Each structure stands twice: as structure tokens, then as C-alpha cells.
Amino acid sequence: MRVAIDLTDEQLAQLRRQASDLGVPVEDLARAAVVDLVNKPAEDFLAVARRVLAKNAELYRRLS
């Protein structure tokens, strides 16, 4: 599956620098970052996600 994301010029430049420093293609570094997040999300992200889901629970029920 392909996913397109928008990055600022500065974010893209940082991603390119980090990929270059690691000697990997930009796409591989971006993929690894996403896979890492999906496989082992940080607790702070989970807390925010839970809070957003709880806050919008009624809206989700109406939309379903």
C-alpha cells in the first residue's frame, strides 16, 4: 500500500539529512519510522489517542 504525506521543506530536508547520515534511501527511513510507530507506539501518543477517541465517542456513534 502506498501512502502520501505532506512535509514542510524543512521537514523534508531533515529527513533527507538523516537518511544520508544513515546511508539509506529517504523512503526506507520514512517507512521504518512509520512501522516503528505502528508496532510500538509511545505511551504519550496512546494517551492522546484515547483522549481524542473518548472525546469524540458520541460523534463516532452518530456517524456510524
DONU-965353 format. One record per residue: z negated, y negated, x negated of N, C-alpha, C in turn; residue in one letter; residue number from 1. Coordinates in Angstrom, 3 decimals. Layout:
N
<site><n_w>Z</n_w><n_v>Y</n_v><n_u>X</n_u><ca_w>Z</ca_w><ca_v>Y</ca_v><ca_u>X</ca_u><c_w>Z</c_w><c_v>Y</c_v><c_u>X</c_u><residu>a</residu><num>NUM</num></site>
...
# end
This chain:
64
<site><n_w>0.000</n_w><n_v>1.177</n_v><n_u>-0.840</n_u><ca_w>0.000</ca_w><ca_v>0.000</ca_v><ca_u>0.000</ca_u><c_w>0.000</c_w><c_v>-1.241</c_v><c_u>-0.886</c_u><residu>m</residu><num>1</num></site>
<site><n_w>0.729</n_w><n_v>-2.229</n_v><n_u>-0.469</n_u><ca_w>0.770</ca_w><ca_v>-3.491</ca_v><ca_u>-1.199</ca_u><c_w>0.000</c_w><c_v>-4.541</c_v><c_u>-0.421</c_u><residu>r</residu><num>2</num></site>
<site><n_w>-0.705</n_w><n_v>-5.387</n_v><n_u>-1.165</n_u><ca_w>-1.453</ca_w><ca_v>-6.490</ca_v><ca_u>-0.584</ca_u><c_w>-1.119</c_w><c_v>-7.740</c_v><c_u>-1.391</c_u><residu>v</residu><num>3</num></site>
<site><n_w>-0.786</n_w><n_v>-8.806</n_v><n_u>-0.712</n_u><ca_w>-0.501</ca_w><ca_v>-10.074</ca_v><ca_u>-1.383</ca_u><c_w>-1.698</c_w><c_v>-10.999</c_v><c_u>-1.211</c_u><residu>a</residu><num>4</num></site>
<site><n_w>-2.061</n_w><n_v>-11.679</n_v><n_u>-2.283</n_u><ca_w>-3.161</ca_w><ca_v>-12.641</ca_v><ca_u>-2.211</ca_u><c_w>-2.709</c_w><c_v>-13.957</c_v><c_u>-2.831</c_u><residu>i</residu><num>5</num></site>
<site><n_w>-3.287</n_w><n_v>-15.024</n_v><n_u>-2.358</n_u><ca_w>-3.006</ca_w><ca_v>-16.348</ca_v><ca_u>-2.920</ca_u><c_w>-4.127</c_w><c_v>-16.717</c_v><c_u>-3.879</c_u><residu>d</residu><num>6</num></site>
<site><n_w>-3.751</n_w><n_v>-17.133</n_v><n_u>-5.077</n_u><ca_w>-4.699</ca_w><ca_v>-17.611</ca_v><ca_u>-6.076</ca_u><c_w>-4.318</c_w><c_v>-19.027</c_v><c_u>-6.456</c_u><residu>l</residu><num>7</num></site>
<site><n_w>-5.311</n_w><n_v>-19.799</n_v><n_u>-6.833</n_u><ca_w>-5.011</ca_w><ca_v>-21.125</ca_v><ca_u>-7.355</ca_u><c_w>-4.361</c_w><c_v>-20.948</c_v><c_u>-8.725</c_u><residu>t</residu><num>8</num></site>
<site><n_w>-3.743</n_w><n_v>-21.998</n_v><n_u>-9.214</n_u><ca_w>-3.133</ca_w><ca_v>-21.937</ca_v><ca_u>-10.545</ca_u><c_w>-4.176</c_w><c_v>-21.590</c_v><c_u>-11.599</c_u><residu>d</residu><num>9</num></site>
<site><n_w>-5.365</n_w><n_v>-22.161</n_v><n_u>-11.473</n_u><ca_w>-6.435</ca_w><ca_v>-21.894</ca_v><ca_u>-12.437</ca_u><c_w>-6.909</c_w><c_v>-20.449</c_v><c_u>-12.352</c_u><residu>e</residu><num>10</num></site>
<site><n_w>-7.043</n_w><n_v>-19.917</n_v><n_u>-11.146</n_u><ca_w>-7.456</ca_w><ca_v>-18.524</ca_v><ca_u>-10.996</ca_u><c_w>-6.426</c_w><c_v>-17.584</c_v><c_u>-11.603</c_u><residu>q</residu><num>11</num></site>
<site><n_w>-5.159</n_w><n_v>-17.865</n_v><n_u>-11.360</n_u><ca_w>-4.100</ca_w><ca_v>-17.035</ca_v><ca_u>-11.925</ca_u><c_w>-4.097</c_w><c_v>-17.118</c_v><c_u>-13.449</c_u><residu>l</residu><num>12</num></site>
<site><n_w>-4.306</n_w><n_v>-18.306</n_v><n_u>-13.981</n_u><ca_w>-4.361</ca_w><ca_v>-18.472</ca_v><ca_u>-15.431</ca_u><c_w>-5.534</c_w><c_v>-17.683</c_v><c_u>-16.017</c_u><residu>a</residu><num>13</num></site>
<site><n_w>-6.681</n_w><n_v>-17.715</n_v><n_u>-15.346</n_u><ca_w>-7.840</ca_w><ca_v>-16.953</ca_v><ca_u>-15.820</ca_u><c_w>-7.562</c_w><c_v>-15.454</c_v><c_u>-15.765</c_u><residu>q</residu><num>14</num></site>
<site><n_w>-6.947</n_w><n_v>-15.010</n_v><n_u>-14.682</n_u><ca_w>-6.612</ca_w><ca_v>-13.595</ca_v><ca_u>-14.550</ca_u><c_w>-5.648</c_w><c_v>-13.172</c_v><c_u>-15.660</c_u><residu>l</residu><num>15</num></site>
<site><n_w>-4.664</n_w><n_v>-13.992</n_v><n_u>-15.927</n_u><ca_w>-3.706</ca_w><ca_v>-13.688</ca_v><ca_u>-16.991</ca_u><c_w>-4.387</c_w><c_v>-13.633</c_v><c_u>-18.357</c_u><residu>r</residu><num>16</num></site>
<site><n_w>-5.292</n_w><n_v>-14.583</n_v><n_u>-18.619</n_u><ca_w>-6.014</ca_w><ca_v>-14.592</ca_v><ca_u>-19.901</ca_u><c_w>-6.856</c_w><c_v>-13.328</c_v><c_u>-20.059</c_u><residu>r</residu><num>17</num></site>
<site><n_w>-7.573</n_w><n_v>-12.974</n_v><n_u>-19.002</n_u><ca_w>-8.426</ca_w><ca_v>-11.796</ca_v><ca_u>-19.087</ca_u><c_w>-7.591</c_w><c_v>-10.527</c_v><c_u>-19.257</c_u><residu>q</residu><num>18</num></site>
<site><n_w>-6.485</n_w><n_v>-10.436</n_v><n_u>-18.551</n_u><ca_w>-5.609</ca_w><ca_v>-9.276</ca_v><ca_u>-18.693</ca_u><c_w>-5.051</c_w><c_v>-9.206</c_v><c_u>-20.117</c_u><residu>a</residu><num>19</num></site>
<site><n_w>-4.665</n_w><n_v>-10.345</n_v><n_u>-20.641</n_u><ca_w>-4.142</ca_w><ca_v>-10.396</ca_v><ca_u>-22.001</ca_u><c_w>-5.208</c_w><c_v>-9.974</c_v><c_u>-23.010</c_u><residu>s</residu><num>20</num></site>
<site><n_w>-6.420</n_w><n_v>-10.484</n_v><n_u>-22.825</n_u><ca_w>-7.529</ca_w><ca_v>-10.125</ca_v><ca_u>-23.722</ca_u><c_w>-7.805</c_w><c_v>-8.627</c_v><c_u>-23.700</c_u><residu>d</residu><num>21</num></site>
<site><n_w>-7.625</n_w><n_v>-8.014</n_v><n_u>-22.539</n_u><ca_w>-7.875</ca_w><ca_v>-6.580</ca_v><ca_u>-22.387</ca_u><c_w>-6.655</c_w><c_v>-5.734</c_v><c_u>-22.718</c_u><residu>l</residu><num>22</num></site>
<site><n_w>-5.498</n_w><n_v>-6.390</n_v><n_u>-22.861</n_u><ca_w>-4.272</ca_w><ca_v>-5.668</ca_v><ca_u>-23.182</ca_u><c_w>-3.735</c_w><c_v>-4.835</c_v><c_u>-22.033</c_u><residu>g</residu><num>23</num></site>
<site><n_w>-3.929</n_w><n_v>-5.342</n_v><n_u>-20.804</n_u><ca_w>-3.440</ca_w><ca_v>-4.626</ca_v><ca_u>-19.615</ca_u><c_w>-2.588</c_w><c_v>-5.570</c_v><c_u>-18.782</c_u><residu>v</residu><num>24</num></site>
<site><n_w>-1.692</n_w><n_v>-5.015</n_v><n_u>-17.967</n_u><ca_w>-0.916</ca_w><ca_v>-5.870</ca_v><ca_u>-17.061</ca_u><c_w>-1.831</c_w><c_v>-6.564</c_v><c_u>-16.039</c_u><residu>p</residu><num>25</num></site>
<site><n_w>-1.438</n_w><n_v>-7.736</n_v><n_u>-15.608</n_u><ca_w>-2.207</ca_w><ca_v>-8.511</ca_v><ca_u>-14.634</ca_u><c_w>-2.448</c_w><c_v>-7.697</c_v><c_u>-13.368</c_u><residu>v</residu><num>26</num></site>
<site><n_w>-1.413</n_w><n_v>-7.006</n_v><n_u>-12.912</n_u><ca_w>-1.528</ca_w><ca_v>-6.218</ca_v><ca_u>-11.681</ca_u><c_w>-2.570</c_w><c_v>-5.118</c_v><c_u>-11.817</c_u><residu>e</residu><num>27</num></site>
<site><n_w>-2.630</n_w><n_v>-4.485</n_v><n_u>-12.987</n_u><ca_w>-3.605</ca_w><ca_v>-3.414</ca_v><ca_u>-13.204</ca_u><c_w>-5.034</c_w><c_v>-3.964</c_v><c_u>-13.200</c_u><residu>d</residu><num>28</num></site>
<site><n_w>-5.224</n_w><n_v>-5.130</n_v><n_u>-13.795</n_u><ca_w>-6.556</ca_w><ca_v>-5.735</ca_v><ca_u>-13.804</ca_u><c_w>-6.978</c_w><c_v>-6.124</c_v><c_u>-12.392</c_u><residu>l</residu><num>29</num></site>
<site><n_w>-6.075</n_w><n_v>-6.712</n_v><n_u>-11.631</n_u><ca_w>-6.389</ca_w><ca_v>-7.095</ca_v><ca_u>-10.248</ca_u><c_w>-6.701</c_w><c_v>-5.860</c_v><c_u>-9.416</c_u><residu>a</residu><num>30</num></site>
<site><n_w>-5.903</n_w><n_v>-4.803</n_v><n_u>-9.576</n_u><ca_w>-6.133</ca_w><ca_v>-3.558</ca_v><ca_u>-8.836</ca_u><c_w>-7.505</c_w><c_v>-2.976</c_v><c_u>-9.192</c_u><residu>r</residu><num>31</num></site>
<site><n_w>-7.842</n_w><n_v>-2.965</n_v><n_u>-10.480</n_u><ca_w>-9.125</ca_w><ca_v>-2.418</ca_v><ca_u>-10.920</ca_u><c_w>-10.290</c_w><c_v>-3.214</c_v><c_u>-10.332</c_u><residu>a</residu><num>32</num></site>
<site><n_w>-10.143</n_w><n_v>-4.520</n_v><n_u>-10.247</n_u><ca_w>-11.203</ca_w><ca_v>-5.353</ca_v><ca_u>-9.678</ca_u><c_w>-11.412</c_w><c_v>-5.040</c_v><c_u>-8.199</c_u><residu>a</residu><num>33</num></site>
<site><n_w>-10.325</n_w><n_v>-4.884</n_v><n_u>-7.472</n_u><ca_w>-10.423</ca_w><ca_v>-4.573</ca_v><ca_u>-6.043</ca_u><c_w>-11.006</c_w><c_v>-3.178</c_v><c_u>-5.847</c_u><residu>v</residu><num>34</num></site>
<site><n_w>-10.532</n_w><n_v>-2.214</n_v><n_u>-6.603</n_u><ca_w>-11.046</ca_w><ca_v>-0.854</ca_v><ca_u>-6.494</ca_u><c_w>-12.539</c_w><c_v>-0.828</c_v><c_u>-6.804</c_u><residu>v</residu><num>35</num></site>
<site><n_w>-12.948</n_w><n_v>-1.558</n_v><n_u>-7.822</n_u><ca_w>-14.368</ca_w><ca_v>-1.621</ca_v><ca_u>-8.172</ca_u><c_w>-15.184</c_w><c_v>-2.211</c_v><c_u>-7.027</c_u><residu>d</residu><num>36</num></site>
<site><n_w>-14.706</n_w><n_v>-3.266</n_v><n_u>-6.431</n_u><ca_w>-15.404</ca_w><ca_v>-3.885</ca_v><ca_u>-5.303</ca_u><c_w>-15.493</c_w><c_v>-2.929</c_v><c_u>-4.121</c_u><residu>l</residu><num>37</num></site>
<site><n_w>-14.408</n_w><n_v>-2.263</n_v><n_u>-3.812</n_u><ca_w>-14.378</ca_w><ca_v>-1.357</ca_v><ca_u>-2.668</ca_u><c_w>-15.276</c_w><c_v>-0.142</c_v><c_u>-2.905</c_u><residu>v</residu><num>38</num></site>
<site><n_w>-15.254</n_w><n_v>0.386</n_v><n_u>-4.097</n_u><ca_w>-16.020</ca_w><ca_v>1.593</ca_v><ca_u>-4.390</ca_u><c_w>-17.508</c_w><c_v>1.333</c_v><c_u>-4.600</c_u><residu>n</residu><num>39</num></site>
<site><n_w>-17.852</n_w><n_v>0.157</n_v><n_u>-5.062</n_u><ca_w>-19.255</ca_w><ca_v>-0.142</ca_v><ca_u>-5.333</ca_u><c_w>-19.521</c_w><c_v>-1.627</c_v><c_u>-5.087</c_u><residu>k</residu><num>40</num></site>
<site><n_w>-19.534</n_w><n_v>-2.027</n_v><n_u>-3.822</n_u><ca_w>-19.745</ca_w><ca_v>-3.447</ca_v><ca_u>-3.533</ca_u><c_w>-21.151</c_w><c_v>-3.897</c_v><c_u>-3.919</c_u><residu>p</residu><num>41</num></site>
<site><n_w>-21.246</n_w><n_v>-5.123</n_v><n_u>-4.341</n_u><ca_w>-22.525</ca_w><ca_v>-5.704</ca_v><ca_u>-4.721</ca_u><c_w>-23.416</c_w><c_v>-5.858</c_v><c_u>-3.496</c_u><residu>a</residu><num>42</num></site>
<site><n_w>-24.704</n_w><n_v>-5.725</n_v><n_u>-3.704</n_u><ca_w>-25.655</ca_w><ca_v>-5.844</ca_v><ca_u>-2.601</ca_u><c_w>-25.575</c_w><c_v>-7.206</c_v><c_u>-1.920</c_u><residu>e</residu><num>43</num></site>
<site><n_w>-25.350</n_w><n_v>-8.277</n_v><n_u>-2.673</n_u><ca_w>-25.266</ca_w><ca_v>-9.599</ca_v><ca_u>-2.050</ca_u><c_w>-24.050</c_w><c_v>-9.687</c_v><c_u>-1.129</c_u><residu>d</residu><num>44</num></site>
<site><n_w>-22.940</n_w><n_v>-9.040</n_v><n_u>-1.516</n_u><ca_w>-21.769</ca_w><ca_v>-9.014</ca_v><ca_u>-0.645</ca_u><c_w>-22.090</c_w><c_v>-8.243</c_v><c_u>0.627</c_u><residu>f</residu><num>45</num></site>
<site><n_w>-22.749</n_w><n_v>-7.107</n_v><n_u>0.482</n_u><ca_w>-23.109</ca_w><ca_v>-6.309</ca_v><ca_u>1.653</ca_u><c_w>-24.020</c_w><c_v>-7.083</c_v><c_u>2.591</c_u><residu>l</residu><num>46</num></site>
<site><n_w>-24.963</n_w><n_v>-7.825</n_v><n_u>2.031</n_u><ca_w>-25.876</ca_w><ca_v>-8.609</ca_v><ca_u>2.867</ca_u><c_w>-25.117</c_w><c_v>-9.666</c_v><c_u>3.653</c_u><residu>a</residu><num>47</num></site>
<site><n_w>-24.188</n_w><n_v>-10.342</n_v><n_u>3.004</n_u><ca_w>-23.388</ca_w><ca_v>-11.356</ca_v><ca_u>3.688</ca_u><c_w>-22.510</c_w><c_v>-10.713</c_v><c_u>4.749</c_u><residu>v</residu><num>48</num></site>
<site><n_w>-21.874</n_w><n_v>-9.605</n_v><n_u>4.408</n_u><ca_w>-21.002</ca_w><ca_v>-8.917</ca_v><ca_u>5.372</ca_u><c_w>-21.800</c_w><c_v>-8.481</c_v><c_u>6.600</c_u><residu>a</residu><num>49</num></site>
<site><n_w>-22.978</n_w><n_v>-7.936</n_v><n_u>6.381</n_u><ca_w>-23.810</ca_w><ca_v>-7.526</ca_v><ca_u>7.521</ca_u><c_w>-24.187</c_w><c_v>-8.719</c_v><c_u>8.394</c_u><residu>r</residu><num>50</num></site>
<site><n_w>-24.538</n_w><n_v>-9.831</n_v><n_u>7.748</n_u><ca_w>-24.933</ca_w><ca_v>-11.026</ca_v><ca_u>8.489</ca_u><c_w>-23.763</c_w><c_v>-11.554</c_v><c_u>9.322</c_u><residu>r</residu><num>51</num></site>
<site><n_w>-22.572</n_w><n_v>-11.584</n_v><n_u>8.755</n_u><ca_w>-21.392</ca_w><ca_v>-12.058</ca_v><ca_u>9.482</ca_u><c_w>-21.078</c_w><c_v>-11.136</c_v><c_u>10.641</c_u><residu>v</residu><num>52</num></site>
<site><n_w>-21.140</n_w><n_v>-9.826</n_v><n_u>10.394</n_u><ca_w>-20.867</ca_w><ca_v>-8.874</ca_v><ca_u>11.468</ca_u><c_w>-21.883</c_w><c_v>-9.000</c_v><c_u>12.596</c_u><residu>l</residu><num>53</num></site>
<site><n_w>-23.148</n_w><n_v>-9.161</n_v><n_u>12.254</n_u><ca_w>-24.181</ca_w><ca_v>-9.311</ca_v><ca_u>13.282</ca_u><c_w>-23.991</c_w><c_v>-10.619</c_v><c_u>14.053</c_u><residu>a</residu><num>54</num></site>
<site><n_w>-23.674</n_w><n_v>-11.678</n_v><n_u>13.331</n_u><ca_w>-23.493</ca_w><ca_v>-12.987</ca_v><ca_u>13.957</ca_u><c_w>-22.334</c_w><c_v>-12.965</c_v><c_u>14.949</c_u><residu>k</residu><num>55</num></site>
<site><n_w>-21.288</n_w><n_v>-12.227</n_v><n_u>14.628</n_u><ca_w>-20.085</ca_w><ca_v>-12.204</ca_v><ca_u>15.455</ca_u><c_w>-19.981</c_w><c_v>-10.966</c_v><c_u>16.340</c_u><residu>n</residu><num>56</num></site>
<site><n_w>-21.048</n_w><n_v>-10.197</n_v><n_u>16.462</n_u><ca_w>-21.015</ca_w><ca_v>-8.948</ca_v><ca_u>17.227</ca_u><c_w>-20.537</c_w><c_v>-9.165</c_v><c_u>18.654</c_u><residu>a</residu><num>57</num></site>
<site><n_w>-21.038</n_w><n_v>-10.212</n_v><n_u>19.321</n_u><ca_w>-20.638</ca_w><ca_v>-10.471</ca_v><ca_u>20.707</ca_u><c_w>-19.143</c_w><c_v>-10.774</c_v><c_u>20.790</c_u><residu>e</residu><num>58</num></site>
<site><n_w>-18.638</n_w><n_v>-11.566</n_v><n_u>19.876</n_u><ca_w>-17.213</ca_w><ca_v>-11.886</ca_v><ca_u>19.842</ca_u><c_w>-16.394</c_w><c_v>-10.610</c_v><c_u>19.660</c_u><residu>l</residu><num>59</num></site>
<site><n_w>-16.811</n_w><n_v>-9.746</n_v><n_u>18.734</n_u><ca_w>-16.093</ca_w><ca_v>-8.492</ca_v><ca_u>18.500</ca_u><c_w>-16.095</c_w><c_v>-7.618</c_v><c_u>19.757</c_u><residu>y</residu><num>60</num></site>
<site><n_w>-17.215</n_w><n_v>-7.596</n_v><n_u>20.490</n_u><ca_w>-17.285</ca_w><ca_v>-6.807</ca_v><ca_u>21.716</ca_u><c_w>-16.296</c_w><c_v>-7.352</c_v><c_u>22.761</c_u><residu>r</residu><num>61</num></site>
<site><n_w>-16.207</n_w><n_v>-8.674</n_v><n_u>22.872</n_u><ca_w>-15.275</ca_w><ca_v>-9.266</ca_v><ca_u>23.841</ca_u><c_w>-13.827</c_w><c_v>-9.035</c_v><c_u>23.456</c_u><residu>r</residu><num>62</num></site>
<site><n_w>-13.541</n_w><n_v>-8.997</n_v><n_u>22.174</n_u><ca_w>-12.172</ca_w><ca_v>-8.810</ca_v><ca_u>21.718</ca_u><c_w>-11.712</c_w><c_v>-7.356</c_v><c_u>21.805</c_u><residu>l</residu><num>63</num></site>
<site><n_w>-12.642</n_w><n_v>-6.443</n_v><n_u>21.854</n_u><ca_w>-12.237</ca_w><ca_v>-5.025</ca_v><ca_u>21.860</ca_u><c_w>-11.870</c_w><c_v>-4.536</c_v><c_u>23.241</c_u><residu>s</residu><num>64</num></site>
# end
